[in-house]
């Protein structure tokens, strides 16, 4: 089973990634969760080492029209299998 990793961020609570489908899962501190695809593993790696994860996500993922964003059901993504 894939896992989400809690991160240090004022905006993002946790991040997960599924290599097989190039799917990035982001749980925000406000409670909403989104999946983004197809996101290359290099972008995920960059997010995980970024000093400001929220800024990195905005610059490299949410503003990138090549990635499809899908709002996940309002359940904790800790329960979502990637």
C-alpha positions in Angstrom: 0.0 0.0 0.0 1.2 3.5 -0.8 1.4 6.0 1.9 1.0 9.7 2.3 3.9 11.6 4.0 3.1 14.4 6.4 5.1 17.4 5.5 6.2 20.7 7.2 4.1 23.3 5.5 1.7 26.0 6.5 -0.6 25.0 3.6 0.0 21.3 2.9 -0.6 18.6 5.4 0.5 15.5 3.5 1.8 14.3 0.1 1.7 11.0 -1.7 2.9 9.7 -5.1 2.1 6.7 -7.2 4.9 6.1 -9.7 2.9 3.7 -11.9 0.3 6.3 -12.7 2.3 9.4 -12.1 -0.3 10.6 -9.7 0.4 13.2 -7.0 -2.0 13.4 -4.0 -2.0 16.5 -1.9 -3.9 16.9 1.3 -4.2 20.6 2.3 -4.4 21.8 5.9 -7.9 23.2 5.2 -9.2 19.7 4.7 -9.4 19.5 0.9 -7.5 16.9 -1.1 -6.6 16.8 -4.8 -4.9 14.4 -7.1 -2.8 15.7 -10.0 -1.7 13.7 -13.0 0.4 13.0 -15.0 3.1 14.5 -12.7 6.6 13.3 -13.4 8.5 11.9 -10.4 11.1 14.7 -10.7 8.3 17.2 -9.8 7.3 15.1 -6.8 10.9 14.9 -5.7 11.3 18.6 -6.1 8.2 19.2 -4.0 9.5 16.9 -1.2 12.8 18.8 -0.9 11.4 22.3 -1.5 11.8 24.7 1.4 8.4 26.2 0.6 6.1 23.3 -0.4 3.1 25.5 -1.1 5.1 27.8 -3.4 6.7 24.9 -5.2 3.3 23.2 -5.7 1.8 26.4 -7.1 4.7 27.1 -9.4 5.3 23.6 -10.7 1.9 21.8 -10.4 -1.3 23.8 -9.9 -0.4 26.4 -12.5 0.7 23.8 -15.0 -2.1 23.2 -17.5 -0.5 19.8 -18.5 -1.6 18.3 -15.2 -5.2 17.3 -14.5 -6.4 18.2 -11.0 -9.2 16.2 -9.4 -10.8 17.1 -6.1 -11.0 14.0 -4.0 -14.0 13.1 -1.8 -14.1 14.9 1.5 -12.5 12.0 3.4 -9.1 12.0 5.0 -6.7 11.0 2.2 -4.9 8.8 4.8 -7.7 6.4 3.8 -7.2 6.8 0.1 -5.2 4.1 -1.7 -3.0 5.6 -4.3 
